[in-house]
Amino acid sequence: MALRTAGVSLDAGDGPAKNVLVAASSGGVGTFAVQLASLAGHHHVTATCGACNLDLVRGLGADEALDYGTLEGAALRGPSGRKHDAVVHCAEGFPWSAFKPALADAGGVVVDLTPRIASVAVAVLHWLCFSRKRLVPLIVSTKKQDMDALLGLVVQGKIRAVVDSRYPLSRAHEGWAKSMSGHATGKIIVDMVEDAE
């Protein structure tokens, strides 16, 4: 949904090629965004993450992987120097001002998956001013057809779910705490049925 909102075609060879950036790419949503953008085969995918996850996101299909702890990563610009047509922003902590210089001069879209009041205000201002570079807060509910499509890609082996950790229902609070820490790599699973002892 976020990639489509950013104008990124997910069908192989369909639509113009885009330079796509996935910020915070090693989390539960980012790992799927990298794979989906790469799967189309005609986009250049750049991903930011911590140094320990660079190989992971490259393995998921990122053409360039940037450590957000470096100057290059903080500037959201890889060695190729490419500016981005579309950004999927999967974590809190980056203001609009961090993304604007990294967007293509012809215009670019940042889809914010963790919108706050400030990002909604910036988005309204962009809409009112017909800005070429704009922020779009993604405030939607999941659609069954999107989930079915994702599941189909997993079953076909075209994408994979990265699992950080697994918790029994009795320890769900630990999984939640890890999720909220912002340092999970991939998805956190809570088993809804306890094992019989």
C-alpha positions as CSV (number, residue, x, y, z in Angstrom):
1,M,0.0,0.0,0.0
2,A,2.8,2.5,0.9
3,L,4.7,1.8,-2.3
4,R,1.5,2.3,-4.4
5,T,0.8,5.5,-2.5
6,A,4.3,6.7,-3.5
7,G,3.6,5.9,-7.1
8,V,5.8,2.8,-7.3
9,S,4.6,0.1,-9.7
10,L,4.9,-3.4,-8.2
11,D,4.4,-5.2,-11.5
12,A,7.5,-6.3,-13.5
13,G,8.2,-3.9,-16.3
14,D,5.0,-1.9,-15.7
15,G,5.3,1.9,-15.3
16,P,8.4,4.0,-15.2
17,A,11.5,2.9,-13.2
18,K,11.9,4.8,-9.9
19,N,14.6,5.4,-7.4
20,V,13.0,4.0,-4.2
21,L,14.3,4.6,-0.7
22,V,13.1,2.4,2.2
23,A,14.1,4.1,5.5
24,A,14.4,1.8,8.5
25,S,14.3,-1.1,6.1
26,S,15.2,-3.9,8.5
27,G,12.0,-3.7,10.5
28,G,8.8,-5.7,10.1
29,V,7.4,-3.4,7.4
30,G,10.7,-2.3,5.8
31,T,11.8,-5.9,5.0
32,F,8.6,-6.4,2.9
33,A,8.9,-2.9,1.3
34,V,12.5,-3.6,0.1
35,Q,11.5,-7.0,-1.4
36,L,8.3,-5.7,-3.1
37,A,10.1,-2.7,-4.7
38,S,13.0,-5.0,-5.8
39,L,10.6,-7.7,-7.1
40,A,9.3,-5.4,-9.8
41,G,12.8,-5.6,-11.3
42,H,12.9,-2.1,-12.8
43,H,13.4,0.1,-9.7
44,H,16.7,1.1,-8.0
45,V,16.2,0.3,-4.3
46,T,18.2,2.0,-1.6
47,A,17.7,1.0,2.0
48,T,18.8,2.4,5.3
49,C,19.3,0.4,8.5
50,G,21.8,-0.2,11.3
51,A,25.3,-1.5,10.4
52,C,24.4,-5.0,11.6
53,N,21.6,-5.4,9.1
54,L,23.3,-4.2,5.9
55,D,23.8,-7.7,4.5
56,L,20.3,-8.6,5.4
57,V,18.7,-5.8,3.3
58,R,21.1,-6.4,0.5
59,G,20.0,-10.0,0.5
60,L,16.4,-8.9,0.4
61,G,17.1,-7.0,-2.9
62,A,18.4,-3.6,-2.0
63,D,20.8,-2.2,-4.6
64,E,22.4,0.0,-2.1
65,A,22.3,-0.4,1.7
66,L,23.2,2.6,3.9
67,D,24.1,2.5,7.6
68,Y,22.0,5.3,9.1
69,G,24.8,5.9,11.7
70,T,27.2,7.2,9.0
71,L,27.1,10.7,7.4
72,E,26.1,9.1,4.0
73,G,23.3,7.2,5.7
74,A,22.0,10.2,7.7
75,A,22.0,12.2,4.4
76,L,19.9,9.3,2.8
77,R,22.3,9.3,-0.2
78,G,24.2,6.3,-1.4
79,P,27.5,6.1,-3.3
80,S,25.6,6.3,-6.6
81,G,24.4,9.8,-5.6
82,R,20.9,9.0,-6.8
83,K,18.1,11.1,-5.5
84,H,14.8,9.4,-4.7
85,D,11.5,9.5,-6.5
86,A,9.7,7.6,-3.7
87,V,10.5,7.1,-0.1
88,V,8.8,4.6,2.3
89,H,9.6,5.9,5.8
90,C,9.1,3.0,8.3
91,A,10.2,4.6,11.6
92,E,9.9,7.6,13.8
93,G,12.7,10.2,14.2
94,F,13.3,11.7,10.7
95,P,11.7,15.1,10.1
96,W,10.7,16.3,6.7
97,S,13.8,18.4,6.4
98,A,15.9,15.3,6.4
99,F,14.1,13.9,3.4
100,K,13.6,17.0,1.2
101,P,17.3,17.3,-0.1
102,A,17.3,13.6,-0.9
103,L,14.3,13.8,-3.2
104,A,14.5,14.0,-7.0
105,D,14.4,17.6,-8.2
106,A,11.4,16.8,-10.5
107,G,9.5,15.9,-7.4
108,G,9.3,13.1,-5.0
109,V,7.0,11.5,-2.4
110,V,7.7,10.5,1.1
111,V,5.1,8.1,2.5
112,D,5.3,8.3,6.3
113,L,4.1,5.1,8.0
114,T,4.4,6.6,11.5
115,P,2.7,10.0,11.0
116,R,2.5,12.5,13.9
117,I,0.6,15.7,14.1
118,A,3.6,17.6,12.7
119,S,3.8,15.4,9.6
120,V,0.1,15.7,9.0
121,A,0.5,19.5,9.1
122,V,3.4,19.4,6.7
123,A,1.4,17.2,4.3
124,V,-1.6,19.6,4.3
125,L,0.8,22.5,3.6
126,H,2.3,20.6,0.6
127,W,-1.2,19.8,-0.7
128,L,-2.3,23.5,-0.4
129,C,0.9,24.7,-2.1
130,F,0.9,22.0,-4.9
131,S,4.4,21.1,-3.9
132,R,6.4,18.9,-6.2
133,K,8.2,17.3,-3.3
134,R,5.7,16.2,-0.7
135,L,5.1,14.2,2.4
136,V,2.1,11.9,2.6
137,P,1.0,10.4,5.9
138,L,-0.3,6.9,5.4
139,I,-3.4,6.5,7.6
140,V,-5.2,3.5,6.2
141,S,-6.5,0.1,7.3
142,T,-5.2,-3.1,5.9
143,K,-7.2,-4.5,3.0
144,K,-7.8,-8.2,2.7
145,Q,-6.8,-8.3,-1.0
146,D,-3.4,-6.7,-0.1
147,M,-2.8,-9.3,2.7
148,D,-3.8,-12.2,0.3
149,A,-1.4,-10.8,-2.4
150,L,1.4,-10.8,0.2
151,L,0.6,-14.3,1.4
152,G,0.6,-15.5,-2.2
153,L,4.1,-14.1,-2.8
154,V,5.4,-15.8,0.3
155,V,3.8,-19.1,-0.6
156,Q,5.3,-18.8,-4.1
157,G,8.7,-18.1,-2.5
158,K,9.0,-14.7,-4.2
159,I,9.4,-12.9,-0.9
160,R,10.1,-14.0,2.6
161,A,9.0,-13.0,6.1
162,V,12.0,-12.1,8.3
163,V,11.4,-13.2,11.8
164,D,13.1,-11.4,14.7
165,S,11.8,-13.4,17.6
166,R,8.9,-15.5,18.8
167,Y,7.0,-15.3,22.1
168,P,4.3,-17.5,23.8
169,L,1.1,-15.6,24.6
170,S,2.0,-15.5,28.3
171,R,5.1,-13.4,27.3
172,A,3.4,-11.2,24.7
173,H,4.3,-8.1,26.7
174,E,8.0,-8.8,26.1
175,G,7.3,-9.0,22.3
176,W,5.4,-5.7,22.5
177,A,8.3,-4.1,24.4
178,K,10.8,-5.2,21.8
179,S,8.6,-4.0,19.0
180,M,8.2,-0.6,20.7
181,S,12.0,-0.3,21.2
182,G,12.4,0.1,17.5
183,H,15.3,-2.4,17.3
184,A,13.5,-5.5,16.0
185,T,14.8,-7.0,12.8
186,G,11.8,-8.2,10.9
187,K,8.6,-9.4,12.5
188,I,7.9,-10.4,16.1
189,I,5.6,-13.3,16.5
190,V,3.3,-14.0,19.4
191,D,1.9,-17.6,19.4
192,M,-1.8,-17.3,20.3
193,V,-2.0,-21.0,21.5
194,E,0.1,-22.0,24.4
195,D,2.0,-25.3,24.2
196,A,0.5,-28.0,26.5
197,E,3.0,-29.0,29.2
